Amino acid sequence: MGYLINGDATGLTEQDVNEVDNLLREQSVELVCPPSADEDCQPYFSSVPWIGLPTEVVDCTVVYRIT
């Protein structure tokens, strides 16, 4: 989330960053927004998250560019 929202790649490998960047480019993602403070943003387990291996996830808003 830190990288998607703030560009903070702390703890990520160069390969991780490249995979995320490629996915965002392929999907024409313009912006990833975290849940607002008034939303219940409790993480939950997903066996098929949008990026990576099964893990806990938090829903967020993704803005796509339509070409």
C-alpha positions in Angstrom: 0.0 0.0 0.0 2.8 2.4 0.9 4.2 2.1 -2.6 0.9 2.3 -4.4 -0.3 5.3 -2.6 2.9 7.2 -1.5 5.6 5.8 -3.7 7.4 4.4 -0.7 9.3 1.3 -1.8 10.8 0.6 1.6 11.0 -3.2 2.1 10.3 -4.0 -1.6 12.9 -5.5 -4.0 13.6 -4.0 -7.4 11.6 -6.9 -8.8 8.6 -6.1 -6.6 8.7 -2.5 -7.8 9.0 -3.5 -11.4 6.1 -6.0 -11.1 3.8 -3.4 -9.6 4.8 -0.7 -12.1 4.2 -3.1 -15.0 0.8 -4.1 -13.6 -0.2 -0.4 -13.1 0.9 0.4 -16.7 -0.8 -2.6 -18.2 -4.1 -1.8 -16.4 -3.8 2.0 -17.2 -4.1 2.9 -13.5 -3.9 6.6 -12.9 -4.3 6.7 -9.1 -4.7 4.5 -6.1 -6.6 6.1 -3.2 -6.7 4.6 0.4 -10.0 4.2 2.2 -11.2 7.5 3.7 -10.9 7.9 7.5 -14.6 7.3 8.0 -14.6 4.0 6.2 -14.1 0.7 8.0 -10.8 -0.4 6.5 -10.2 -3.7 8.4 -7.8 -6.0 6.4 -9.2 -9.3 5.3 -7.6 -12.4 3.8 -7.7 -12.9 0.0 -6.4 -15.9 -1.8 -6.2 -14.0 -5.1 -5.2 -10.4 -4.4 -4.8 -8.0 -7.3 -1.0 -7.9 -6.7 1.1 -10.7 -5.3 0.5 -13.9 -3.3 -2.4 -14.7 -1.0 -2.3 -12.2 1.9 -4.4 -9.8 3.9 -5.7 -6.9 1.8 -7.4 -3.6 2.3 -9.9 -2.3 -0.3 -9.0 1.0 -2.0 -10.2 3.0 -4.9 -8.4 2.6 -8.2 -8.8 5.2 -11.0 -8.2 3.9 -14.5 -7.5 5.8 -17.7 -9.8 4.8 -20.5 -8.1 4.9 -23.9 
